[in-house]
Amino acid sequence: MSITIPFDNTYANLPEGFFAKALPTPVKTPNLIAFNADLAKLLGINVSDLNGAADVFSGNQIAENAAPIAQLYAGHQFGSFNPQLGDGRAHLLGEVVGSDGVRRDIQLKGSGQTPFSRAGDGRAWMGPVLREYVISEAMHALGIPTTRALAAVSTGETIYRDGAMPGAILTRVASSHLRVGTFQVFAHRGLIDQLKTLTDYAIARHHPDADGPMGLLRAVCQKQADLIAAWMSVGFIHGVMNTDNCTISGETIDYGPCAFMDAYHEARVYSSIDQMGRYAFGNQPRVIVWNMAQFATALIQQCDDKEAAVEEATEIVHAMPGQIEAAWLARFGRKIGLAQATDADQTLIEDLLALMQQDGADFTNTFNALSGEAPSAQFLDQDRFAAWSAQWNARLAEEVDPLAVMRGANPQIIPRNHQIEKMIAAAVAADMVPFERLQEALAQPFDVSAEFADLQRPPTDDEIVPATFCGT
């Protein structure tokens, strides 16, 4: 075989009912269009022939010791509970322990129908596959916990969404695919033994220092609080923060209708399916607290003393807004040059954001401009910026090296929506150069490079992408 993957599976050894055994559906003519050699090395994957590897990353060939399964889970989708979801177009091939000692899942996405497909075709088209590949790797380069992309394969088949589209499959890597919804399905069904087994498994795999279900809740709440603050610090909008897209590991998962903001507005929404703005940029802290409340509700079902568990869970979830605010303050403080922002600095940051919103200032470029020579050029209201800048400079006088702090906190480049759309259009036309160029630029997001200056600019009026789509 042209590829060797050192599988060491544990989830597939759990009792019956946690998943369904399912084989990927073979595709017509698999062709490897992207491969993450650095990630493969980390995972201990040996590839002797990339052309042959397309068979494995398409599902046409099952690697030795793989155990393909589709995981079961439920979830709240836009606030409404769906009692059974599950992997409807994904196959978890198995797990590997990387050279860093971390256990990770390897999953095919868009690899065909499973018992949980709910009448779907189980496939993906090239656009969402390349979008997730680029954005997940960009998030990794930004230092934000995320699933990653190992490979992308075109299938040689036509997928029908809004017309005929070229089919593709993504190989996704995650610390695990355990979600809040994985716990919800067993709690909803009253399967307490399975819920306890899952809780023990999650603790052992992700949070070994956690003491029981409430210890797990506490650990996951902190991870998610940190994650939301990280998202917001780069202007990221997830777009579909359902509980089945909320991981126990604290990683970003599911890059369907996500987007990075151009002009700043706290109510910004891109997702075409988020008609009421539930998952708008500024709502993300509130939504994650709601999601963790659902996680707590599921975990409590296994506790013998439910009254005490409710009391402890309430205390943990109610502490989350303060955790998010602290993480947000630390990150946004660094974005304006404050190595250790205090509560007194919050107004300074909020005043800047209010001015950015008023003037429609570009989120990424405005923060970058603060460490340059003419930050006022980002604003229309020069008087208001001058007043803010005077307060800011007075505060910076207390700092040791604010420019270095800002440059370490503010990416020069993000995967802008209009560049992603151009990349997808080119790839569909068999031109992978824009994809490869985006990958190269986004791998070093904090570096200034004249070579990629065009990728830093906001969209012109005719380039604005007003909506993003799920791709299922």
C-alpha positions as CSV (number, residue, x, y, z in Angstrom):
1,M,0.0,0.0,0.0
2,S,1.2,3.5,-0.8
3,I,0.3,4.9,2.6
4,T,0.8,3.7,6.1
5,I,-1.3,5.1,8.9
6,P,-0.5,3.9,12.5
7,F,-4.1,3.5,13.7
8,D,-4.6,3.0,17.5
9,N,-8.4,3.0,17.9
10,T,-10.3,3.4,21.1
11,Y,-13.7,4.9,20.3
12,A,-14.5,2.0,18.0
13,N,-14.0,-0.3,21.0
14,L,-16.8,1.3,23.0
15,P,-20.0,-0.7,23.5
16,E,-22.6,-1.0,20.7
17,G,-24.8,2.0,20.3
18,F,-22.2,4.8,20.3
19,F,-21.7,4.5,16.5
20,A,-22.7,2.5,13.4
21,K,-20.1,0.6,11.5
22,A,-20.1,2.0,8.0
23,L,-17.8,1.9,5.0
24,P,-17.2,4.9,2.7
25,T,-18.9,4.7,-0.7
26,P,-16.3,4.3,-3.5
27,V,-16.0,7.2,-5.9
28,K,-15.4,7.2,-9.7
29,T,-11.9,8.7,-10.2
30,P,-10.2,10.0,-7.0
31,N,-7.5,12.6,-7.5
32,L,-5.5,14.1,-4.7
33,I,-5.7,17.9,-5.0
34,A,-4.3,18.9,-1.6
35,F,-2.1,17.1,0.9
36,N,-0.8,18.5,4.2
37,A,2.7,16.9,4.5
38,D,3.6,18.6,7.7
39,L,0.5,17.3,9.5
40,A,1.0,13.8,8.0
41,K,4.5,13.8,9.5
42,L,3.1,14.9,12.9
43,L,0.6,12.0,12.7
44,G,3.3,9.5,11.8
45,I,1.7,8.8,8.4
46,N,4.1,7.5,5.8
47,V,3.2,8.2,2.2
48,S,5.3,6.6,-0.5
49,D,3.0,7.5,-3.5
50,L,0.7,10.5,-3.4
51,N,-1.2,9.2,-6.4
52,G,-2.0,6.0,-4.6
53,A,-2.9,7.9,-1.4
54,A,-5.9,9.3,-3.2
55,D,-7.5,5.9,-2.9
56,V,-7.3,6.0,0.9
57,F,-8.3,9.6,1.3
58,S,-11.3,9.0,-0.9
59,G,-12.4,5.9,0.9
60,N,-11.9,3.7,-2.1
61,Q,-9.3,1.8,-0.2
62,I,-9.4,1.1,3.6
63,A,-6.1,1.4,5.2
64,E,-4.8,-1.4,7.4
65,N,-6.2,-1.3,11.0
66,A,-8.8,1.3,10.1
67,A,-12.2,0.8,11.7
68,P,-14.7,3.0,9.7
69,I,-17.6,4.2,11.7
70,A,-20.3,6.9,11.8
71,Q,-20.7,8.5,15.2
72,L,-24.1,8.9,16.8
73,Y,-25.1,12.3,18.4
74,A,-28.1,14.6,18.8
75,G,-28.1,18.4,19.1
76,H,-29.9,21.7,19.4
77,Q,-30.0,23.3,16.0
78,F,-30.8,27.0,16.2
79,G,-32.3,26.3,19.6
80,S,-34.5,23.4,18.6
81,F,-33.6,19.9,19.8
82,N,-33.1,17.2,17.2
83,P,-33.0,13.9,19.1
84,Q,-30.9,12.1,16.5
85,L,-28.4,13.4,14.1
86,G,-25.1,11.6,13.7
87,D,-22.5,11.5,10.9
88,G,-24.6,11.7,7.8
89,R,-21.7,12.2,5.3
90,A,-18.6,11.4,7.3
91,H,-16.7,8.2,8.2
92,L,-14.3,8.2,11.2
93,L,-11.5,5.9,9.9
94,G,-9.7,5.7,13.3
95,E,-7.3,7.3,15.6
96,V,-3.5,7.9,15.7
97,V,-1.2,9.1,18.4
98,G,1.1,11.7,16.9
99,S,4.8,12.4,17.6
100,D,3.6,15.0,20.1
101,G,1.8,12.3,22.1
102,V,-1.6,13.7,21.3
103,R,-4.4,11.2,20.2
104,R,-6.3,12.4,17.1
105,D,-9.2,11.2,14.9
106,I,-8.8,10.9,11.2
107,Q,-12.2,11.3,9.4
108,L,-13.4,11.4,5.8
109,K,-16.0,14.1,5.2
110,G,-18.2,13.8,2.1
111,S,-17.5,10.1,1.8
112,G,-21.0,8.8,1.2
113,Q,-24.1,7.7,3.0
114,T,-24.3,6.2,6.5
115,P,-27.2,5.0,8.7
116,F,-27.5,8.6,9.9
117,S,-27.8,10.3,6.5
118,R,-31.5,11.1,6.8
119,A,-32.1,10.8,3.0
120,G,-29.0,12.9,2.2
121,D,-26.5,11.8,-0.5
122,G,-23.6,11.8,1.9
123,R,-21.5,13.8,-0.4
124,A,-19.7,17.2,-0.5
125,W,-18.8,19.4,-3.4
126,M,-15.4,21.0,-4.0
127,G,-16.3,24.5,-2.7
128,P,-17.0,23.6,1.0
129,V,-14.1,21.1,1.1
130,L,-11.6,23.7,0.0
131,R,-13.1,26.4,2.2
132,E,-12.7,24.1,5.2
133,Y,-9.2,23.1,4.2
134,V,-8.0,26.7,3.9
135,I,-9.8,28.2,6.9
136,S,-9.1,25.4,9.3
137,E,-5.4,25.6,8.5
138,A,-5.5,29.4,8.7
139,M,-7.0,29.0,12.2
140,H,-4.2,26.7,13.2
141,A,-1.6,29.2,12.0
142,L,-3.4,31.9,14.1
143,G,-2.9,29.6,17.2
144,I,-6.6,29.0,17.6
145,P,-7.7,25.5,18.6
146,T,-9.2,23.8,15.5
147,T,-9.8,20.7,13.5
148,R,-7.2,20.5,10.7
149,A,-7.1,19.4,7.1
150,L,-5.0,16.5,6.1
151,A,-6.1,16.0,2.5
152,A,-8.6,16.9,-0.2
153,V,-9.6,14.6,-3.0
154,S,-11.7,15.3,-6.1
155,T,-14.0,12.4,-6.9
156,G,-14.6,12.7,-10.6
157,E,-18.3,12.7,-9.8
158,T,-21.0,15.4,-10.1
159,I,-22.8,16.6,-6.9
160,Y,-26.1,18.3,-7.3
161,R,-26.8,21.3,-5.0
162,D,-27.8,24.5,-6.7
163,G,-26.9,23.0,-9.9
164,A,-24.1,20.5,-10.9
165,M,-20.9,20.7,-8.8
166,P,-17.7,18.7,-8.8
167,G,-17.5,16.3,-5.9
168,A,-14.8,16.2,-3.3
169,I,-13.8,14.7,0.0
170,L,-12.0,16.3,2.9
171,T,-9.8,14.3,5.4
172,R,-10.3,16.1,8.7
173,V,-8.2,15.6,11.8
174,A,-9.4,16.4,15.3
175,S,-8.5,15.7,18.9
176,S,-11.8,13.9,18.8
177,H,-15.2,14.4,17.4
178,L,-17.0,14.2,20.8
179,R,-19.6,17.0,20.9
180,V,-22.1,18.3,23.4
181,G,-24.6,16.5,21.2
182,T,-22.9,13.2,21.8
183,F,-23.8,13.5,25.5
184,Q,-27.3,14.8,24.7
185,V,-28.4,11.7,22.7
186,F,-27.8,9.3,25.6
187,A,-29.2,11.7,28.2
188,H,-32.4,12.2,26.1
189,R,-32.8,8.5,25.7
190,G,-32.3,7.8,29.4
191,L,-29.3,5.6,28.7
192,I,-27.4,6.4,31.8
193,D,-24.9,3.5,31.6
194,Q,-23.8,4.7,28.2
195,L,-23.7,8.3,29.4
196,K,-21.4,7.3,32.2
197,T,-19.2,5.4,29.8
198,L,-19.0,8.4,27.5
199,T,-18.2,10.7,30.4
200,D,-15.4,8.5,31.6
201,Y,-14.0,8.2,28.1
202,A,-14.1,12.0,27.5
203,I,-12.4,12.7,30.8
204,A,-9.6,10.1,30.1
205,R,-9.1,11.4,26.6
206,H,-9.4,15.2,27.0
207,H,-9.4,16.3,30.6
208,P,-7.7,13.6,32.8
209,D,-7.5,16.0,35.8
210,A,-11.3,16.5,35.8
211,D,-13.1,15.0,38.8
212,G,-16.3,13.4,37.6
213,P,-19.1,14.9,35.4
214,M,-19.0,18.3,37.1
215,G,-15.2,18.4,36.7
216,L,-15.6,17.7,33.1
217,L,-18.2,20.5,32.8
218,R,-15.9,22.9,34.4
219,A,-13.0,22.0,32.1
220,V,-15.1,22.2,29.0
221,C,-16.6,25.6,30.0
222,Q,-13.1,27.1,30.4
223,K,-12.0,25.7,27.1
224,Q,-15.0,27.1,25.3
225,A,-14.7,30.4,27.0
226,D,-11.1,30.7,25.8
227,L,-12.1,29.6,22.3
228,I,-14.9,32.2,21.9
229,A,-12.5,35.0,22.9
230,A,-10.0,33.8,20.4
231,W,-12.6,33.7,17.6
232,M,-13.7,37.2,18.4
233,S,-10.1,38.6,18.5
234,V,-9.7,37.8,14.8
235,G,-13.2,38.7,13.8
236,F,-14.3,35.2,13.2
237,I,-18.0,34.3,13.0
238,H,-18.7,30.5,13.2
239,G,-22.2,30.8,11.8
240,V,-23.7,27.6,13.1
241,M,-23.0,27.2,16.8
242,N,-25.4,24.3,17.3
243,T,-24.6,21.9,20.1
244,D,-23.6,19.2,17.7
245,N,-20.9,21.6,16.5
246,C,-19.6,22.3,20.0
247,T,-16.6,20.1,20.9
248,I,-15.6,18.7,24.3
249,S,-11.9,19.3,23.3
250,G,-12.5,23.0,22.8
251,E,-11.6,22.9,19.1
252,T,-13.3,24.8,16.4
253,I,-15.3,22.4,14.2
254,D,-17.5,22.7,11.1
255,Y,-16.4,25.5,8.7
256,G,-19.6,25.5,6.7
257,P,-21.2,29.1,6.8
258,C,-18.3,30.6,8.7
259,A,-16.7,33.9,7.8
260,F,-14.1,36.5,8.9
261,M,-15.5,40.0,9.2
262,D,-14.4,42.8,6.9
263,A,-16.1,46.0,8.2
264,Y,-16.7,45.6,11.9
265,H,-20.2,45.3,13.3
266,E,-21.1,43.4,16.4
267,A,-24.4,42.2,14.8
268,R,-22.6,40.9,11.7
269,V,-24.1,37.7,10.2
270,Y,-23.0,35.9,7.1
271,S,-24.6,32.5,7.4
272,S,-27.5,32.2,4.9
273,I,-29.4,29.9,7.3
274,D,-29.1,32.2,10.3
275,Q,-32.1,34.3,9.5
276,M,-32.6,35.7,13.0
277,G,-29.0,36.5,13.8
278,R,-28.8,33.9,16.6
279,Y,-25.1,33.3,15.8
280,A,-24.1,36.9,15.0
281,F,-20.6,37.9,15.9
282,G,-21.6,39.7,19.1
283,N,-23.9,36.9,20.2
284,Q,-21.3,34.2,20.3
285,P,-20.4,34.6,24.0
286,R,-24.1,34.3,25.0
287,V,-24.6,31.3,22.7
288,I,-21.7,29.3,24.1
289,V,-23.1,29.8,27.7
290,W,-26.4,28.5,26.5
291,N,-24.7,25.5,24.8
292,M,-22.8,24.7,28.0
293,A,-26.1,24.9,29.9
294,Q,-27.4,22.1,27.6
295,F,-24.2,20.1,28.3
296,A,-24.7,20.5,32.0
297,T,-28.3,19.3,31.7
298,A,-27.1,16.2,29.9
299,L,-24.3,15.5,32.4
300,I,-26.6,15.9,35.4
301,Q,-28.7,12.9,34.4
302,Q,-26.0,10.4,35.5
303,C,-25.4,12.0,38.9
304,D,-26.9,10.2,42.0
305,D,-27.4,13.5,43.9
306,K,-29.1,15.5,41.3
307,E,-30.0,18.4,43.5
308,A,-26.3,18.9,44.4
309,A,-25.3,18.4,40.8
310,V,-27.8,21.1,39.7
311,E,-26.4,23.5,42.2
312,E,-22.8,22.9,41.2
313,A,-23.6,23.0,37.5
314,T,-25.4,26.2,37.9
315,E,-22.4,27.8,39.6
316,I,-20.1,26.6,36.8
317,V,-22.2,27.8,33.9
318,H,-23.0,31.1,35.6
319,A,-19.3,31.7,36.0
320,M,-18.8,31.4,32.2
321,P,-19.6,35.0,31.2
322,G,-16.9,36.2,33.6
323,Q,-14.4,33.7,32.1
324,I,-15.2,34.9,28.6
325,E,-14.9,38.5,29.5
326,A,-11.5,37.9,31.1
327,A,-10.2,36.0,28.1
328,W,-11.7,38.7,25.7
329,L,-10.1,41.5,27.7
330,A,-6.7,39.8,27.7
331,R,-6.8,39.3,23.9
332,F,-8.2,42.6,22.9
333,G,-5.9,44.4,25.3
334,R,-3.0,42.9,23.5
335,K,-4.5,44.0,20.2
336,I,-4.1,47.6,21.3
337,G,-0.7,47.1,22.8
338,L,-1.5,46.3,26.5
339,A,0.5,43.3,27.7
340,Q,-1.7,43.0,30.8
341,A,-5.1,44.7,30.3
342,T,-7.0,45.5,33.5
343,D,-10.7,46.0,34.0
344,A,-10.1,49.8,33.7
345,D,-9.0,49.2,30.1
346,Q,-12.3,47.7,28.9
347,T,-13.9,51.0,28.2
348,L,-10.9,52.0,26.1
349,I,-11.3,48.9,24.0
350,E,-15.1,49.2,23.7
351,D,-14.9,52.8,22.7
352,L,-12.5,51.8,19.8
353,L,-14.9,49.1,18.7
354,A,-17.8,51.5,18.8
355,L,-15.9,54.0,16.6
356,M,-15.0,51.2,14.2
357,Q,-18.7,50.2,14.0
358,Q,-19.8,53.8,13.4
359,D,-17.3,54.3,10.6
360,G,-17.5,50.8,9.1
361,A,-13.8,50.3,9.6
362,D,-12.2,47.1,8.5
363,F,-11.6,44.9,11.6
364,T,-8.2,43.3,10.7
365,N,-6.7,46.3,9.0
366,T,-7.7,48.8,11.7
367,F,-5.9,46.9,14.4
368,N,-2.9,46.5,12.2
369,A,-2.9,50.2,11.5
370,L,-2.6,51.0,15.2
371,S,1.0,49.8,15.1
372,G,1.7,51.8,11.9
373,E,2.2,55.5,11.1
374,A,-1.3,56.6,10.1
375,P,-4.0,54.7,12.1
376,S,-6.4,57.7,11.7
377,A,-6.8,56.8,7.9
378,Q,-9.0,53.9,8.9
379,F,-11.7,56.3,10.3
380,L,-14.1,58.9,8.9
381,D,-14.7,60.7,12.2
382,Q,-11.3,62.1,12.7
383,D,-12.2,64.2,15.8
384,R,-13.6,61.2,17.6
385,F,-10.6,59.1,16.7
386,A,-8.2,61.8,17.9
387,A,-10.0,62.0,21.3
388,W,-9.7,58.2,21.6
389,S,-6.1,58.2,20.5
390,A,-5.1,60.7,23.1
391,Q,-6.5,58.4,25.9
392,W,-4.9,55.4,24.2
393,N,-1.4,57.0,24.0
394,A,-1.6,58.0,27.6
395,R,-2.3,54.4,28.5
396,L,0.5,53.1,26.2
397,A,3.0,55.3,28.1
398,E,2.7,52.7,30.9
399,E,3.7,49.8,28.6
400,V,7.2,48.5,27.9
401,D,7.0,47.5,24.2
402,P,3.4,48.0,23.0
403,L,4.4,47.7,19.3
404,A,5.7,44.2,19.8
405,V,2.6,43.3,21.7
406,M,0.3,44.5,18.9
407,R,2.3,42.9,16.2
408,G,2.1,39.5,18.0
409,A,-1.6,39.8,18.5
410,N,-2.9,41.2,15.2
411,P,-2.7,39.1,12.1
412,Q,-1.7,40.9,8.9
413,I,-3.8,38.5,6.8
414,I,-7.0,36.5,7.3
415,P,-8.9,34.3,4.8
416,R,-11.2,37.0,3.5
417,N,-14.5,35.9,2.1
418,H,-14.0,37.3,-1.4
419,Q,-10.6,35.7,-1.7
420,I,-12.1,32.3,-0.6
421,E,-14.8,32.6,-3.3
422,K,-12.3,33.5,-6.0
423,M,-10.2,30.5,-4.9
424,I,-13.1,28.2,-5.1
425,A,-14.2,29.5,-8.6
426,A,-10.6,29.0,-9.8
427,A,-10.4,25.4,-8.4
428,V,-13.7,24.4,-10.0
429,A,-12.1,25.6,-13.3
430,A,-9.1,23.3,-12.5
431,D,-6.8,26.2,-11.5
432,M,-5.3,25.4,-8.1
433,V,-2.9,28.3,-8.0
434,P,-5.1,30.7,-5.9
435,F,-5.6,27.8,-3.4
436,E,-1.9,27.2,-3.1
437,R,-1.2,30.9,-2.9
438,L,-3.7,31.4,-0.1
439,Q,-2.3,28.5,1.8
440,E,1.2,29.9,1.5
441,A,0.1,33.4,2.7
442,L,-2.1,32.2,5.5
443,A,0.6,29.9,6.9
444,Q,2.4,33.0,8.3
445,P,-0.5,35.3,9.2
446,F,1.5,37.7,11.4
447,D,4.2,38.4,8.9
448,V,4.2,41.5,6.6
449,S,4.8,40.5,3.0
450,A,4.6,42.7,0.0
451,E,4.1,39.5,-2.1
452,F,0.7,39.1,-0.5
453,A,-0.4,42.7,-0.1
454,D,-3.4,42.2,-2.4
455,L,-4.8,39.5,0.0
456,Q,-4.8,42.1,2.8
457,R,-7.2,44.6,1.3
458,P,-10.9,44.6,2.0
459,P,-13.3,43.7,-0.8
460,T,-14.5,46.4,-3.2
461,D,-18.2,47.0,-3.3
462,D,-18.6,44.4,-6.1
463,E,-16.5,41.8,-4.3
464,I,-18.4,41.8,-1.0
465,V,-19.7,38.4,-0.1
466,P,-23.0,39.0,1.8
467,A,-23.8,35.4,2.7
468,T,-22.0,32.1,3.2
469,F,-23.6,28.7,2.9
470,C,-23.4,25.4,4.7
471,G,-22.6,23.2,1.7
472,T,-24.4,20.1,2.8
